[in-house]
Amino acid sequence: MEALLLYFAPLIRYVASPIAGQSDAEDCLNETALRAWERIDSFDESRGSFRAWLTAIARNAALDMARKRRHTEEPPDEELRDDSPSAEEMLLDKEKKRALKAALEQLKGGEKALFYRKYYYMQSTAQIASELGMSERAVEGKLYRIKKKLAERLKNYR
C-alpha cells in the first residue's frame, strides 16, 4: 500500500482536485487507497490497466465527496418525493450510455483524451490548455467540434 501511494498519489490528487476540491484531495487519496485495498480482487487486467482502474476509483471517490459536501450544505426538503426512475427510464438511460460509449470509441485518440479530461475528469479549460501548450480558445474550439461530432452520431437518442 505504501508503494501504491508513493507512486500513484500525484495522479490520484490530479484526478480528485478538480472534482472534490483542493481541500478534499488528501481525503480522496485516502479513500481511494482504502477502496483499492478492499476491491483489489475486482481488478481485471483484461478490462484495462491498473492505472485506469485506480483513476476510476479516484474519480468516483471524489464525486462521492463532492456530493456529500453539496448534500450537507443544502437544507433538507420538507416533502419526501419518490424521484426514482421507472424501469423504462432506466432502460432508455442504459441505451443512451451504450450509444455514447460507442460514439466516444469512434473519436480519434487525442479527441477522446481531450473530451475525457474536460467532461470525465472535470478539468478546467485553463488547466487543459496549459498542460497541452494551447490557448484556452483553441481548447474550447476543439471541444465544440468534438461535441458537434458526438451530437451528430447521437441524434437518434435525443
C-alpha positions as a printed NumPy array, in Angstrom:
array([[  0.   ,   0.   ,   0.   ],
       [  2.866,   2.355,   0.795],
       [  4.384,   1.757,  -2.647],
       [  0.997,   2.307,  -4.262],
       [  0.536,   5.638,  -2.523],
       [  4.083,   6.726,  -3.202],
       [  3.78 ,   6.026,  -6.922],
       [  0.135,   6.943,  -7.615],
       [ -0.559,   9.739,  -5.081],
       [  0.194,  12.572,  -7.557],
       [ -2.109,  11.015, -10.159],
       [ -4.914,  10.499,  -7.636],
       [ -4.624,  14.106,  -6.401],
       [ -4.57 ,  15.298, -10.024],
       [ -7.813,  13.439, -10.752],
       [ -9.551,  14.329,  -7.471],
       [ -8.708,  18.03 ,  -7.119],
       [-10.918,  19.444,  -9.9  ],
       [-13.874,  17.355,  -8.723],
       [-13.707,  17.346,  -4.927],
       [-11.662,  20.499,  -4.487],
       [ -8.117,  21.039,  -3.344],
       [ -9.076,  20.818,   0.337],
       [-10.598,  17.336,  -0.051],
       [ -7.913,  15.91 ,  -2.354],
       [ -5.983,  14.375,   0.562],
       [ -9.121,  12.745,   1.971],
       [ -9.882,  11.465,  -1.507],
       [ -6.392,   9.978,  -1.719],
       [ -7.016,   8.059,   1.497],
       [-10.473,   6.959,   0.371],
       [ -9.091,   5.793,  -2.982],
       [ -6.369,   3.762,  -1.276],
       [ -8.919,   2.154,   1.028],
       [-11.293,   1.321,  -1.832],
       [ -8.451,  -0.093,  -3.926],
       [ -7.325,  -2.236,  -0.996],
       [-10.847,  -3.532,  -0.376],
       [-11.599,  -4.179,  -4.063],
       [ -8.263,  -5.42 ,  -5.366],
       [ -9.91 ,  -8.745,  -6.226],
       [-12.228,  -6.957,  -8.668],
       [ -9.309,  -5.67 , -10.769],
       [ -9.38 ,  -7.383, -14.166],
       [ -6.358,  -6.767, -16.359],
       [ -8.312,  -7.777, -19.476],
       [-10.66 ,  -4.799, -18.954],
       [ -7.912,  -2.185, -18.639],
       [ -4.728,  -1.145, -16.917],
       [ -4.263,  -0.848, -13.181],
       [ -3.709,   2.877, -13.644],
       [ -7.084,   3.29 , -15.388],
       [ -8.802,   1.185, -12.703],
       [ -7.262,   3.314,  -9.98 ],
       [ -8.156,   6.623, -11.663],
       [-11.765,   5.426, -11.983],
       [-11.802,   4.676,  -8.247],
       [-10.286,   8.103,  -7.514],
       [-12.83 ,   9.869,  -9.721],
       [-15.733,   8.06 ,  -8.089],
       [-14.392,   8.768,  -4.596],
       [-14.044,  12.461,  -5.488],
       [-17.578,  12.567,  -6.888],
       [-18.897,  10.924,  -3.715],
       [-17.111,  13.53 ,  -1.576],
       [-18.43 ,  16.384,  -3.705],
       [-21.98 ,  15.001,  -3.445],
       [-21.71 ,  14.628,   0.328],
       [-20.425,  18.166,   0.694],
       [-23.18 ,  19.529,  -1.529],
       [-25.802,  17.428,   0.275],
       [-24.784,  18.666,   3.714],
       [-24.771,  22.293,   2.548],
       [-28.346,  22.171,   1.206],
       [-31.309,  22.487,   3.563],
       [-33.382,  19.298,   3.761],
       [-36.566,  19.097,   1.692],
       [-39.848,  19.407,   3.53 ],
       [-41.526,  16.844,   1.319],
       [-40.379,  13.319,   0.657],
       [-40.728,  12.581,  -3.027],
       [-40.054,   9.433,  -4.968],
       [-37.818,  10.672,  -7.762],
       [-36.539,   7.205,  -8.635],
       [-36.652,   6.471, -12.362],
       [-39.091,   3.97 , -13.811],
       [-37.912,   0.734, -15.419],
       [-38.47 ,   2.268, -18.85 ],
       [-36.404,   5.354, -17.972],
       [-33.588,   3.169, -16.644],
       [-33.596,   1.099, -19.841],
       [-33.54 ,   4.221, -22.025],
       [-30.731,   5.662, -19.932],
       [-28.732,   2.447, -20.318],
       [-29.223,   2.537, -24.1  ],
       [-28.121,   6.189, -24.232],
       [-24.989,   5.387, -22.235],
       [-24.18 ,   2.479, -24.551],
       [-24.644,   4.714, -27.6  ],
       [-22.474,   7.453, -26.069],
       [-19.731,   4.943, -25.29 ],
       [-19.829,   3.676, -28.884],
       [-19.696,   7.247, -30.213],
       [-16.746,   8.066, -27.937],
       [-14.89 ,   4.972, -29.163],
       [-15.108,   6.352, -32.713],
       [-13.222,   9.523, -31.757],
       [ -9.522,   9.811, -32.538],
       [ -7.16 ,   9.297, -29.593],
       [ -6.438,  12.985, -28.994],
       [-10.095,  13.956, -29.285],
       [-11.166,  11.239, -26.868],
       [ -8.466,  12.222, -24.371],
       [ -9.495,  15.889, -24.561],
       [-13.17 ,  15.022, -24.081],
       [-12.412,  12.809, -21.084],
       [-10.189,  15.435, -19.468],
       [-12.92 ,  18.053, -19.668],
       [-16.1  ,  16.065, -19.022],
       [-14.995,  12.915, -17.171],
       [-12.133,  14.237, -15.052],
       [-13.731,  17.711, -14.925],
       [-10.527,  19.617, -15.541],
       [-10.777,  23.304, -16.279],
       [-10.187,  24.598, -19.779],
       [ -7.293,  26.687, -18.448],
       [ -5.605,  23.625, -16.956],
       [ -6.02 ,  21.592, -20.144],
       [ -4.729,  24.451, -22.294],
       [ -1.74 ,  24.982, -20.041],
       [ -0.777,  21.307, -19.996],
       [ -1.236,  20.858, -23.755],
       [  0.508,  24.116, -24.689],
       [ -2.6  ,  25.509, -26.366],
       [ -4.704,  28.595, -25.883],
       [ -7.97 ,  28.27 , -23.972],
       [ -9.808,  29.374, -27.087],
       [ -8.197,  26.553, -29.106],
       [ -9.234,  24.002, -26.472],
       [-12.787,  25.369, -26.428],
       [-12.9  ,  25.21 , -30.224],
       [-11.765,  21.594, -30.277],
       [-14.262,  20.663, -27.58 ],
       [-17.026,  22.37 , -29.558],
       [-16.152,  20.358, -32.677],
       [-15.963,  17.118, -30.675],
       [-19.385,  17.765, -29.109],
       [-20.766,  18.517, -32.569],
       [-19.429,  15.183, -33.863],
       [-20.928,  13.346, -30.91 ],
       [-24.267,  15.13 , -31.322],
       [-24.387,  14.074, -34.962],
       [-23.666,  10.448, -34.032],
       [-26.234,  10.532, -31.231],
       [-29.019,  12.464, -32.98 ],
       [-31.348,   9.427, -32.796],
       [-31.104,   9.413, -28.982],
       [-32.384,  12.922, -28.27 ]])
